[in-house]
Every structure is written in structure tokens, then in C-alpha cells.
Amino acid sequence: MKCSVCGHIFDPAKGDEGVAPGTDFADVAATWICPVCGAVKDKFQELK
Ligand SMILES: [Zn+2]
């Protein structure tokens, strides 16, 4: 998944700020925000 605002990549295998490695993006808390720009989870788009 990629942040449409700043381009930050969420890698499920690595996890992210406050997200354990191996966590599926669908399982990330709805309140989670981009650690770089603070965009809400809805701003993330699937990497094609
Ligand atoms: Zn961002």
C-alpha cells in the first residue's frame, strides 16, 4: 500500500510505525495514520 499524499510505502512484511511486521494492511487500526505526513488510512492506495 502506498500513501497517495507523500508516497510512503506500507510494507506488510516489515510493518510500520506502531504496526507489527507481518500485519496485513486490512488489519491495521482504522485510526492509524501515515507516519510521514499524517494522512489517514483511507489515503493509502494499492500498489499496482
Ligand atoms: Zn504519507
mmCIF file of the protein (N, C-alpha, C, O) and its ligand, coordinates in Angstrom:
data_MODEL
# 
_entry.id   MODEL 
# 
loop_
_entity.id 
_entity.type 
_entity.pdbx_number_of_molecules 
1 polymer     1 
2 non-polymer 1 
# 
_entity_poly.entity_id                      1 
_entity_poly.type                           'polypeptide(L)' 
_entity_poly.nstd_linkage                   no 
_entity_poly.nstd_monomer                   no 
_entity_poly.pdbx_seq_one_letter_code       MKCSVCGHIFDPAKGDEGVAPGTDFADVAATWICPVCGAVKDKFQELK 
_entity_poly.pdbx_seq_one_letter_code_can   MKCSVCGHIFDPAKGDEGVAPGTDFADVAATWICPVCGAVKDKFQELK 
_entity_poly.pdbx_strand_id                 A 
# 
loop_
_entity_poly_seq.entity_id 
_entity_poly_seq.num 
_entity_poly_seq.mon_id 
_entity_poly_seq.hetero 
1 1  MET n 
1 2  LYS n 
1 3  CYS n 
1 4  SER n 
1 5  VAL n 
1 6  CYS n 
1 7  GLY n 
1 8  HIS n 
1 9  ILE n 
1 10 PHE n 
1 11 ASP n 
1 12 PRO n 
1 13 ALA n 
1 14 LYS n 
1 15 GLY n 
1 16 ASP n 
1 17 GLU n 
1 18 GLY n 
1 19 VAL n 
1 20 ALA n 
1 21 PRO n 
1 22 GLY n 
1 23 THR n 
1 24 ASP n 
1 25 PHE n 
1 26 ALA n 
1 27 ASP n 
1 28 VAL n 
1 29 ALA n 
1 30 ALA n 
1 31 THR n 
1 32 TRP n 
1 33 ILE n 
1 34 CYS n 
1 35 PRO n 
1 36 VAL n 
1 37 CYS n 
1 38 GLY n 
1 39 ALA n 
1 40 VAL n 
1 41 LYS n 
1 42 ASP n 
1 43 LYS n 
1 44 PHE n 
1 45 GLN n 
1 46 GLU n 
1 47 LEU n 
1 48 LYS n 
# 
loop_
_struct_asym.id 
_struct_asym.entity_id 
A 1 
B 2 
# 
loop_
_chem_comp.id 
_chem_comp.type 
_chem_comp.mon_nstd_flag 
ALA 'L-peptide linking' y 
ASP 'L-peptide linking' y 
CYS 'L-peptide linking' y 
GLN 'L-peptide linking' y 
GLU 'L-peptide linking' y 
GLY 'peptide linking'   y 
HIS 'L-peptide linking' y 
ILE 'L-peptide linking' y 
LEU 'L-peptide linking' y 
LYS 'L-peptide linking' y 
MET 'L-peptide linking' y 
PHE 'L-peptide linking' y 
PRO 'L-peptide linking' y 
SER 'L-peptide linking' y 
THR 'L-peptide linking' y 
TRP 'L-peptide linking' y 
VAL 'L-peptide linking' y 
ZN  non-polymer         . 
# 
_pdbx_entity_nonpoly.entity_id   2 
_pdbx_entity_nonpoly.name        ? 
_pdbx_entity_nonpoly.comp_id     ZN 
# 
_pdbx_nonpoly_scheme.asym_id         B 
_pdbx_nonpoly_scheme.entity_id       2 
_pdbx_nonpoly_scheme.mon_id          ZN 
_pdbx_nonpoly_scheme.ndb_seq_num     1 
_pdbx_nonpoly_scheme.pdb_seq_num     101 
_pdbx_nonpoly_scheme.auth_seq_num    101 
_pdbx_nonpoly_scheme.pdb_mon_id      ZN 
_pdbx_nonpoly_scheme.auth_mon_id     ZN 
_pdbx_nonpoly_scheme.pdb_strand_id   A 
_pdbx_nonpoly_scheme.pdb_ins_code    . 
# 
loop_
_atom_site.group_PDB 
_atom_site.id 
_atom_site.type_symbol 
_atom_site.label_atom_id 
_atom_site.label_alt_id 
_atom_site.label_comp_id 
_atom_site.label_asym_id 
_atom_site.label_entity_id 
_atom_site.label_seq_id 
_atom_site.pdbx_PDB_ins_code 
_atom_site.Cartn_x 
_atom_site.Cartn_y 
_atom_site.Cartn_z 
_atom_site.occupancy 
_atom_site.B_iso_or_equiv 
_atom_site.pdbx_formal_charge 
_atom_site.auth_seq_id 
_atom_site.auth_comp_id 
_atom_site.auth_asym_id 
_atom_site.auth_atom_id 
_atom_site.pdbx_PDB_model_num 
ATOM   1   N  N  . MET A 1 1  ? 0.839  -1.184 0.000   1.00 0.00 ? 1   MET A N  1 
ATOM   2   C  CA . MET A 1 1  ? 0.000  0.000  0.000   1.00 0.00 ? 1   MET A CA 1 
ATOM   3   C  C  . MET A 1 1  ? 0.887  1.251  0.000   1.00 0.00 ? 1   MET A C  1 
ATOM   4   O  O  . MET A 1 1  ? 1.965  1.269  0.593   1.00 0.00 ? 1   MET A O  1 
ATOM   5   N  N  . LYS A 1 2  ? 0.405  2.284  -0.676  1.00 0.00 ? 2   LYS A N  1 
ATOM   6   C  CA . LYS A 1 2  ? 1.206  3.495  -0.818  1.00 0.00 ? 2   LYS A CA 1 
ATOM   7   C  C  . LYS A 1 2  ? 0.380  4.721  -0.444  1.00 0.00 ? 2   LYS A C  1 
ATOM   8   O  O  . LYS A 1 2  ? -0.785 4.839  -0.821  1.00 0.00 ? 2   LYS A O  1 
ATOM   9   N  N  . CYS A 1 3  ? 0.999  5.625  0.300   1.00 0.00 ? 3   CYS A N  1 
ATOM   10  C  CA . CYS A 1 3  ? 0.327  6.866  0.684   1.00 0.00 ? 3   CYS A CA 1 
ATOM   11  C  C  . CYS A 1 3  ? 0.179  7.759  -0.549  1.00 0.00 ? 3   CYS A C  1 
ATOM   12  O  O  . CYS A 1 3  ? 1.166  8.086  -1.207  1.00 0.00 ? 3   CYS A O  1 
ATOM   13  N  N  . SER A 1 4  ? -1.057 8.150  -0.855  1.00 0.00 ? 4   SER A N  1 
ATOM   14  C  CA . SER A 1 4  ? -1.285 8.970  -2.055  1.00 0.00 ? 4   SER A CA 1 
ATOM   15  C  C  . SER A 1 4  ? -0.851 10.404 -1.848  1.00 0.00 ? 4   SER A C  1 
ATOM   16  O  O  . SER A 1 4  ? -0.793 11.182 -2.800  1.00 0.00 ? 4   SER A O  1 
ATOM   17  N  N  . VAL A 1 5  ? -0.544 10.763 -0.603  1.00 0.00 ? 5   VAL A N  1 
ATOM   18  C  CA . VAL A 1 5  ? -0.140 12.141 -0.308  1.00 0.00 ? 5   VAL A CA 1 
ATOM   19  C  C  . VAL A 1 5  ? 1.380  12.311 -0.415  1.00 0.00 ? 5   VAL A C  1 
ATOM   20  O  O  . VAL A 1 5  ? 1.859  13.220 -1.094  1.00 0.00 ? 5   VAL A O  1 
ATOM   21  N  N  . CYS A 1 6  ? 2.139  11.430 0.261   1.00 0.00 ? 6   CYS A N  1 
ATOM   22  C  CA . CYS A 1 6  ? 3.596  11.624 0.314   1.00 0.00 ? 6   CYS A CA 1 
ATOM   23  C  C  . CYS A 1 6  ? 4.372  10.502 -0.363  1.00 0.00 ? 6   CYS A C  1 
ATOM   24  O  O  . CYS A 1 6  ? 5.584  10.612 -0.549  1.00 0.00 ? 6   CYS A O  1 
ATOM   25  N  N  . GLY A 1 7  ? 3.676  9.409  -0.739  1.00 0.00 ? 7   GLY A N  1 
ATOM   26  C  CA . GLY A 1 7  ? 4.367  8.334  -1.431  1.00 0.00 ? 7   GLY A CA 1 
ATOM   27  C  C  . GLY A 1 7  ? 4.994  7.301  -0.514  1.00 0.00 ? 7   GLY A C  1 
ATOM   28  O  O  . GLY A 1 7  ? 5.679  6.391  -0.981  1.00 0.00 ? 7   GLY A O  1 
ATOM   29  N  N  . HIS A 1 8  ? 4.767  7.432  0.786   1.00 0.00 ? 8   HIS A N  1 
ATOM   30  C  CA . HIS A 1 8  ? 5.292  6.452  1.739   1.00 0.00 ? 8   HIS A CA 1 
ATOM   31  C  C  . HIS A 1 8  ? 4.710  5.072  1.445   1.00 0.00 ? 8   HIS A C  1 
ATOM   32  O  O  . HIS A 1 8  ? 3.506  4.926  1.228   1.00 0.00 ? 8   HIS A O  1 
ATOM   33  N  N  . ILE A 1 9  ? 5.582  4.058  1.439   1.00 0.00 ? 9   ILE A N  1 
ATOM   34  C  CA . ILE A 1 9  ? 5.145  2.695  1.157   1.00 0.00 ? 9   ILE A CA 1 
ATOM   35  C  C  . ILE A 1 9  ? 4.912  1.937  2.453   1.00 0.00 ? 9   ILE A C  1 
ATOM   36  O  O  . ILE A 1 9  ? 5.779  1.897  3.326   1.00 0.00 ? 9   ILE A O  1 
ATOM   37  N  N  . PHE A 1 10 ? 3.736  1.339  2.570   1.00 0.00 ? 10  PHE A N  1 
ATOM   38  C  CA . PHE A 1 10 ? 3.461  0.438  3.687   1.00 0.00 ? 10  PHE A CA 1 
ATOM   39  C  C  . PHE A 1 10 ? 3.773  -0.978 3.240   1.00 0.00 ? 10  PHE A C  1 
ATOM   40  O  O  . PHE A 1 10 ? 3.137  -1.501 2.325   1.00 0.00 ? 10  PHE A O  1 
ATOM   41  N  N  . ASP A 1 11 ? 4.758  -1.602 3.890   1.00 0.00 ? 11  ASP A N  1 
ATOM   42  C  CA . ASP A 1 11 ? 5.128  -2.974 3.560   1.00 0.00 ? 11  ASP A CA 1 
ATOM   43  C  C  . ASP A 1 11 ? 4.656  -3.905 4.681   1.00 0.00 ? 11  ASP A C  1 
ATOM   44  O  O  . ASP A 1 11 ? 5.199  -3.868 5.785   1.00 0.00 ? 11  ASP A O  1 
ATOM   45  N  N  . PRO A 1 12 ? 3.645  -4.741 4.401   1.00 0.00 ? 12  PRO A N  1 
ATOM   46  C  CA . PRO A 1 12 ? 3.097  -5.629 5.441   1.00 0.00 ? 12  PRO A CA 1 
ATOM   47  C  C  . PRO A 1 12 ? 4.157  -6.531 6.060   1.00 0.00 ? 12  PRO A C  1 
ATOM   48  O  O  . PRO A 1 12 ? 4.070  -6.868 7.241   1.00 0.00 ? 12  PRO A O  1 
ATOM   49  N  N  . ALA A 1 13 ? 5.152  -6.922 5.280   1.00 0.00 ? 13  ALA A N  1 
ATOM   50  C  CA . ALA A 1 13 ? 6.198  -7.815 5.769   1.00 0.00 ? 13  ALA A CA 1 
ATOM   51  C  C  . ALA A 1 13 ? 7.077  -7.121 6.809   1.00 0.00 ? 13  ALA A C  1 
ATOM   52  O  O  . ALA A 1 13 ? 7.591  -7.761 7.727   1.00 0.00 ? 13  ALA A O  1 
ATOM   53  N  N  . LYS A 1 14 ? 7.243  -5.812 6.657   1.00 0.00 ? 14  LYS A N  1 
ATOM   54  C  CA . LYS A 1 14 ? 8.114  -5.053 7.565   1.00 0.00 ? 14  LYS A CA 1 
ATOM   55  C  C  . LYS A 1 14 ? 7.347  -4.365 8.678   1.00 0.00 ? 14  LYS A C  1 
ATOM   56  O  O  . LYS A 1 14 ? 7.927  -3.998 9.700   1.00 0.00 ? 14  LYS A O  1 
ATOM   57  N  N  . GLY A 1 15 ? 6.029  -4.186 8.485   1.00 0.00 ? 15  GLY A N  1 
ATOM   58  C  CA . GLY A 1 15 ? 5.265  -3.417 9.452   1.00 0.00 ? 15  GLY A CA 1 
ATOM   59  C  C  . GLY A 1 15 ? 5.550  -1.934 9.275   1.00 0.00 ? 15  GLY A C  1 
ATOM   60  O  O  . GLY A 1 15 ? 6.161  -1.525 8.288   1.00 0.00 ? 15  GLY A O  1 
ATOM   61  N  N  . ASP A 1 16 ? 5.111  -1.143 10.223  1.00 0.00 ? 16  ASP A N  1 
ATOM   62  C  CA . ASP A 1 16 ? 5.299  0.307  10.113  1.00 0.00 ? 16  ASP A CA 1 
ATOM   63  C  C  . ASP A 1 16 ? 5.190  0.914  11.502  1.00 0.00 ? 16  ASP A C  1 
ATOM   64  O  O  . ASP A 1 16 ? 5.088  0.195  12.496  1.00 0.00 ? 16  ASP A O  1 
ATOM   65  N  N  . GLU A 1 17 ? 5.212  2.218  11.567  1.00 0.00 ? 17  GLU A N  1 
ATOM   66  C  CA . GLU A 1 17 ? 5.101  2.921  12.852  1.00 0.00 ? 17  GLU A CA 1 
ATOM   67  C  C  . GLU A 1 17 ? 3.891  2.395  13.640  1.00 0.00 ? 17  GLU A C  1 
ATOM   68  O  O  . GLU A 1 17 ? 2.748  2.619  13.242  1.00 0.00 ? 17  GLU A O  1 
ATOM   69  N  N  . GLY A 1 18 ? 4.139  1.707  14.738  1.00 0.00 ? 18  GLY A N  1 
ATOM   70  C  CA . GLY A 1 18 ? 3.051  1.193  15.562  1.00 0.00 ? 18  GLY A CA 1 
ATOM   71  C  C  . GLY A 1 18 ? 2.377  -0.048 14.995  1.00 0.00 ? 18  GLY A C  1 
ATOM   72  O  O  . GLY A 1 18 ? 1.369  -0.506 15.533  1.00 0.00 ? 18  GLY A O  1 
ATOM   73  N  N  . VAL A 1 19 ? 2.925  -0.596 13.913  1.00 0.00 ? 19  VAL A N  1 
ATOM   74  C  CA . VAL A 1 19 ? 2.344  -1.791 13.283  1.00 0.00 ? 19  VAL A CA 1 
ATOM   75  C  C  . VAL A 1 19 ? 3.392  -2.904 13.272  1.00 0.00 ? 19  VAL A C  1 
ATOM   76  O  O  . VAL A 1 19 ? 4.507  -2.714 12.785  1.00 0.00 ? 19  VAL A O  1 
ATOM   77  N  N  . ALA A 1 20 ? 3.029  -4.050 13.807  1.00 0.00 ? 20  ALA A N  1 
ATOM   78  C  CA . ALA A 1 20 ? 3.972  -5.165 13.883  1.00 0.00 ? 20  ALA A CA 1 
ATOM   79  C  C  . ALA A 1 20 ? 4.247  -5.739 12.501  1.00 0.00 ? 20  ALA A C  1 
ATOM   80  O  O  . ALA A 1 20 ? 3.351  -5.771 11.658  1.00 0.00 ? 20  ALA A O  1 
ATOM   81  N  N  . PRO A 1 21 ? 5.499  -6.203 12.250  1.00 0.00 ? 21  PRO A N  1 
ATOM   82  C  CA . PRO A 1 21 ? 5.810  -6.868 10.986  1.00 0.00 ? 21  PRO A CA 1 
ATOM   83  C  C  . PRO A 1 21 ? 4.866  -8.043 10.735  1.00 0.00 ? 21  PRO A C  1 
ATOM   84  O  O  . PRO A 1 21 ? 4.530  -8.783 11.659  1.00 0.00 ? 21  PRO A O  1 
ATOM   85  N  N  . GLY A 1 22 ? 4.443  -8.209 9.491   1.00 0.00 ? 22  GLY A N  1 
ATOM   86  C  CA . GLY A 1 22 ? 3.553  -9.305 9.144   1.00 0.00 ? 22  GLY A CA 1 
ATOM   87  C  C  . GLY A 1 22 ? 2.082  -8.949 9.285   1.00 0.00 ? 22  GLY A C  1 
ATOM   88  O  O  . GLY A 1 22 ? 1.216  -9.814 9.147   1.00 0.00 ? 22  GLY A O  1 
ATOM   89  N  N  . THR A 1 23 ? 1.794  -7.682 9.559   1.00 0.00 ? 23  THR A N  1 
ATOM   90  C  CA . THR A 1 23 ? 0.397  -7.251 9.703   1.00 0.00 ? 23  THR A CA 1 
ATOM   91  C  C  . THR A 1 23 ? -0.172 -6.838 8.344   1.00 0.00 ? 23  THR A C  1 
ATOM   92  O  O  . THR A 1 23 ? 0.388  -5.991 7.648   1.00 0.00 ? 23  THR A O  1 
ATOM   93  N  N  . ASP A 1 24 ? -1.291 -7.455 7.988   1.00 0.00 ? 24  ASP A N  1 
ATOM   94  C  CA . ASP A 1 24 ? -1.974 -7.098 6.747   1.00 0.00 ? 24  ASP A CA 1 
ATOM   95  C  C  . ASP A 1 24 ? -2.526 -5.680 6.861   1.00 0.00 ? 24  ASP A C  1 
ATOM   96  O  O  . ASP A 1 24 ? -2.972 -5.268 7.932   1.00 0.00 ? 24  ASP A O  1 
ATOM   97  N  N  . PHE A 1 25 ? -2.497 -4.932 5.752   1.00 0.00 ? 25  PHE A N  1 
ATOM   98  C  CA . PHE A 1 25 ? -2.985 -3.551 5.823   1.00 0.00 ? 25  PHE A CA 1 
ATOM   99  C  C  . PHE A 1 25 ? -4.439 -3.502 6.276   1.00 0.00 ? 25  PHE A C  1 
ATOM   100 O  O  . PHE A 1 25 ? -4.849 -2.568 6.965   1.00 0.00 ? 25  PHE A O  1 
ATOM   101 N  N  . ALA A 1 26 ? -5.216 -4.510 5.888   1.00 0.00 ? 26  ALA A N  1 
ATOM   102 C  CA . ALA A 1 26 ? -6.637 -4.563 6.280   1.00 0.00 ? 26  ALA A CA 1 
ATOM   103 C  C  . ALA A 1 26 ? -6.791 -4.689 7.790   1.00 0.00 ? 26  ALA A C  1 
ATOM   104 O  O  . ALA A 1 26 ? -7.821 -4.309 8.348   1.00 0.00 ? 26  ALA A O  1 
ATOM   105 N  N  . ASP A 1 27 ? -5.763 -5.225 8.450   1.00 0.00 ? 27  ASP A N  1 
ATOM   106 C  CA . ASP A 1 27 ? -5.831 -5.430 9.897   1.00 0.00 ? 27  ASP A CA 1 
ATOM   107 C  C  . ASP A 1 27 ? -5.247 -4.261 10.686  1.00 0.00 ? 27  ASP A C  1 
ATOM   108 O  O  . ASP A 1 27 ? -5.302 -4.243 11.916  1.00 0.00 ? 27  ASP A O  1 
ATOM   109 N  N  . VAL A 1 28 ? -4.690 -3.291 9.973   1.00 0.00 ? 28  VAL A N  1 
ATOM   110 C  CA . VAL A 1 28 ? -4.154 -2.108 10.640  1.00 0.00 ? 28  VAL A CA 1 
ATOM   111 C  C  . VAL A 1 28 ? -5.327 -1.282 11.188  1.00 0.00 ? 28  VAL A C  1 
ATOM   112 O  O  . VAL A 1 28 ? -6.364 -1.162 10.535  1.00 0.00 ? 28  VAL A O  1 
ATOM   113 N  N  . ALA A 1 29 ? -5.158 -0.725 12.369  1.00 0.00 ? 29  ALA A N  1 
ATOM   114 C  CA . ALA A 1 29 ? -6.231 0.061  13.000  1.00 0.00 ? 29  ALA A CA 1 
ATOM   115 C  C  . ALA A 1 29 ? -6.714 1.180  12.087  1.00 0.00 ? 29  ALA A C  1 
ATOM   116 O  O  . ALA A 1 29 ? -5.917 1.829  11.409  1.00 0.00 ? 29  ALA A O  1 
ATOM   117 N  N  . ALA A 1 30 ? -8.034 1.399  12.077  1.00 0.00 ? 30  ALA A N  1 
ATOM   118 C  CA . ALA A 1 30 ? -8.632 2.438  11.231  1.00 0.00 ? 30  ALA A CA 1 
ATOM   119 C  C  . ALA A 1 30 ? -8.135 3.822  11.623  1.00 0.00 ? 30  ALA A C  1 
ATOM   120 O  O  . ALA A 1 30 ? -8.214 4.767  10.838  1.00 0.00 ? 30  ALA A O  1 
ATOM   121 N  N  . THR A 1 31 ? -7.622 3.932  12.846  1.00 0.00 ? 31  THR A N  1 
ATOM   122 C  CA . THR A 1 31 ? -7.140 5.229  13.330  1.00 0.00 ? 31  THR A CA 1 
ATOM   123 C  C  . THR A 1 31 ? -5.672 5.454  12.980  1.00 0.00 ? 31  THR A C  1 
ATOM   124 O  O  . THR A 1 31 ? -5.117 6.517  13.254  1.00 0.00 ? 31  THR A O  1 
ATOM   125 N  N  . TRP A 1 32 ? -5.054 4.452  12.376  1.00 0.00 ? 32  TRP A N  1 
ATOM   126 C  CA . TRP A 1 32 ? -3.647 4.568  12.007  1.00 0.00 ? 32  TRP A CA 1 
ATOM   127 C  C  . TRP A 1 32 ? -3.477 5.655  10.956  1.00 0.00 ? 32  TRP A C  1 
ATOM   128 O  O  . TRP A 1 32 ? -4.309 5.802  10.060  1.00 0.00 ? 32  TRP A O  1 
ATOM   129 N  N  . ILE A 1 33 ? -2.397 6.413  11.072  1.00 0.00 ? 33  ILE A N  1 
ATOM   130 C  CA . ILE A 1 33 ? -2.112 7.458  10.081  1.00 0.00 ? 33  ILE A CA 1 
ATOM   131 C  C  . ILE A 1 33 ? -0.711 7.272  9.525   1.00 0.00 ? 33  ILE A C  1 
ATOM   132 O  O  . ILE A 1 33 ? 0.137  6.628  10.143  1.00 0.00 ? 33  ILE A O  1 
ATOM   133 N  N  . CYS A 1 34 ? -0.484 7.836  8.364   1.00 0.00 ? 34  CYS A N  1 
ATOM   134 C  CA . CYS A 1 34 ? 0.829  7.781  7.739   1.00 0.00 ? 34  CYS A CA 1 
ATOM   135 C  C  . CYS A 1 34 ? 1.873  8.389  8.681   1.00 0.00 ? 34  CYS A C  1 
ATOM   136 O  O  . CYS A 1 34 ? 1.717  9.524  9.131   1.00 0.00 ? 34  CYS A O  1 
ATOM   137 N  N  . PRO A 1 35 ? 2.945  7.628  8.980   1.00 0.00 ? 35  PRO A N  1 
ATOM   138 C  CA . PRO A 1 35 ? 3.974  8.120  9.906   1.00 0.00 ? 35  PRO A CA 1 
ATOM   139 C  C  . PRO A 1 35 ? 4.778  9.283  9.333   1.00 0.00 ? 35  PRO A C  1 
ATOM   140 O  O  . PRO A 1 35 ? 5.455  9.995  10.075  1.00 0.00 ? 35  PRO A O  1 
ATOM   141 N  N  . VAL A 1 36 ? 4.709  9.476  8.033   1.00 0.00 ? 36  VAL A N  1 
ATOM   142 C  CA . VAL A 1 36 ? 5.486  10.543 7.394   1.00 0.00 ? 36  VAL A CA 1 
ATOM   143 C  C  . VAL A 1 36 ? 4.687  11.844 7.328   1.00 0.00 ? 36  VAL A C  1 
ATOM   144 O  O  . VAL A 1 36 ? 5.162  12.892 7.766   1.00 0.00 ? 36  VAL A O  1 
ATOM   145 N  N  . CYS A 1 37 ? 3.469  11.773 6.777   1.00 0.00 ? 37  CYS A N  1 
ATOM   146 C  CA . CYS A 1 37 ? 2.711  13.007 6.541   1.00 0.00 ? 37  CYS A CA 1 
ATOM   147 C  C  . CYS A 1 37 ? 1.426  13.106 7.360   1.00 0.00 ? 37  CYS A C  1 
ATOM   148 O  O  . CYS A 1 37 ? 0.775  14.152 7.363   1.00 0.00 ? 37  CYS A O  1 
ATOM   149 N  N  . GLY A 1 38 ? 1.051  12.021 8.059   1.00 0.00 ? 38  GLY A N  1 
ATOM   150 C  CA . GLY A 1 38 ? -0.133 12.078 8.909   1.00 0.00 ? 38  GLY A CA 1 
ATOM   151 C  C  . GLY A 1 38 ? -1.445 11.885 8.170   1.00 0.00 ? 38  GLY A C  1 
ATOM   152 O  O  . GLY A 1 38 ? -2.513 12.138 8.729   1.00 0.00 ? 38  GLY A O  1 
ATOM   153 N  N  . ALA A 1 39 ? -1.379 11.439 6.915   1.00 0.00 ? 39  ALA A N  1 
ATOM   154 C  CA . ALA A 1 39 ? -2.610 11.186 6.156   1.00 0.00 ? 39  ALA A CA 1 
ATOM   155 C  C  . ALA A 1 39 ? -3.371 10.006 6.771   1.00 0.00 ? 39  ALA A C  1 
ATOM   156 O  O  . ALA A 1 39 ? -2.764 9.087  7.321   1.00 0.00 ? 39  ALA A O  1 
ATOM   157 N  N  . VAL A 1 40 ? -4.689 10.040 6.674   1.00 0.00 ? 40  VAL A N  1 
ATOM   158 C  CA . VAL A 1 40 ? -5.494 8.948  7.225   1.00 0.00 ? 40  VAL A CA 1 
ATOM   159 C  C  . VAL A 1 40 ? -5.336 7.696  6.369   1.00 0.00 ? 40  VAL A C  1 
ATOM   160 O  O  . VAL A 1 40 ? -4.890 7.760  5.224   1.00 0.00 ? 40  VAL A O  1 
ATOM   161 N  N  . LYS A 1 41 ? -5.710 6.563  6.945   1.00 0.00 ? 41  LYS A N  1 
ATOM   162 C  CA . LYS A 1 41 ? -5.554 5.263  6.291   1.00 0.00 ? 41  LYS A CA 1 
ATOM   163 C  C  . LYS A 1 41 ? -6.233 5.227  4.915   1.00 0.00 ? 41  LYS A C  1 
ATOM   164 O  O  . LYS A 1 41 ? -5.755 4.560  3.998   1.00 0.00 ? 41  LYS A O  1 
ATOM   165 N  N  . ASP A 1 42 ? -7.349 5.947  4.784   1.00 0.00 ? 42  ASP A N  1 
ATOM   166 C  CA . ASP A 1 42 ? -8.101 5.971  3.516   1.00 0.00 ? 42  ASP A CA 1 
ATOM   167 C  C  . ASP A 1 42 ? -7.298 6.546  2.352   1.00 0.00 ? 42  ASP A C  1 
ATOM   168 O  O  . ASP A 1 42 ? -7.611 6.308  1.186   1.00 0.00 ? 42  ASP A O  1 
ATOM   169 N  N  . LYS A 1 43 ? -6.255 7.308  2.690   1.00 0.00 ? 43  LYS A N  1 
ATOM   170 C  CA . LYS A 1 43 ? -5.453 7.925  1.628   1.00 0.00 ? 43  LYS A CA 1 
ATOM   171 C  C  . LYS A 1 43 ? -4.474 6.950  1.001   1.00 0.00 ? 43  LYS A C  1 
ATOM   172 O  O  . LYS A 1 43 ? -3.836 7.257  -0.006  1.00 0.00 ? 43  LYS A O  1 
ATOM   173 N  N  . PHE A 1 44 ? -4.359 5.771  1.603   1.00 0.00 ? 44  PHE A N  1 
ATOM   174 C  CA . PHE A 1 44 ? -3.439 4.766  1.054   1.00 0.00 ? 44  PHE A CA 1 
ATOM   175 C  C  . PHE A 1 44 ? -4.094 4.009  -0.091  1.00 0.00 ? 44  PHE A C  1 
ATOM   176 O  O  . PHE A 1 44 ? -5.265 3.636  -0.027  1.00 0.00 ? 44  PHE A O  1 
ATOM   177 N  N  . GLN A 1 45 ? -3.314 3.792  -1.133  1.00 0.00 ? 45  GLN A N  1 
ATOM   178 C  CA . GLN A 1 45 ? -3.809 3.096  -2.299  1.00 0.00 ? 45  GLN A CA 1 
ATOM   179 C  C  . GLN A 1 45 ? -2.964 1.869  -2.568  1.00 0.00 ? 45  GLN A C  1 
ATOM   180 O  O  . GLN A 1 45 ? -1.778 1.817  -2.241  1.00 0.00 ? 45  GLN A O  1 
ATOM   181 N  N  . GLU A 1 46 ? -3.605 0.888  -3.170  1.00 0.00 ? 46  GLU A N  1 
ATOM   182 C  CA . GLU A 1 46 ? -2.920 -0.350 -3.501  1.00 0.00 ? 46  GLU A CA 1 
ATOM   183 C  C  . GLU A 1 46 ? -1.831 -0.110 -4.525  1.00 0.00 ? 46  GLU A C  1 
ATOM   184 O  O  . GLU A 1 46 ? -2.036 0.597  -5.511  1.00 0.00 ? 46  GLU A O  1 
ATOM   185 N  N  . LEU A 1 47 ? -0.684 -0.696 -4.289  1.00 0.00 ? 47  LEU A N  1 
ATOM   186 C  CA . LEU A 1 47 ? 0.413  -0.613 -5.255  1.00 0.00 ? 47  LEU A CA 1 
ATOM   187 C  C  . LEU A 1 47 ? 0.136  -1.581 -6.387  1.00 0.00 ? 47  LEU A C  1 
ATOM   188 O  O  . LEU A 1 47 ? -0.121 -2.761 -6.147  1.00 0.00 ? 47  LEU A O  1 
ATOM   189 N  N  . LYS A 1 48 ? 0.186  -1.099 -7.610  1.00 0.00 ? 48  LYS A N  1 
ATOM   190 C  CA . LYS A 1 48 ? -0.093 -1.992 -8.734  1.00 0.00 ? 48  LYS A CA 1 
ATOM   191 C  C  . LYS A 1 48 ? 1.223  -2.363 -9.417  1.00 0.00 ? 48  LYS A C  1 
ATOM   192 O  O  . LYS A 1 48 ? 1.222  -3.111 -10.395 1.00 0.00 ? 48  LYS A O  1 
HETATM 193 ZN ZN . ZN  B 2 .  ? 2.001  9.954  3.776   1.00 0.00 2 101 ZN  A ZN 1 
# 
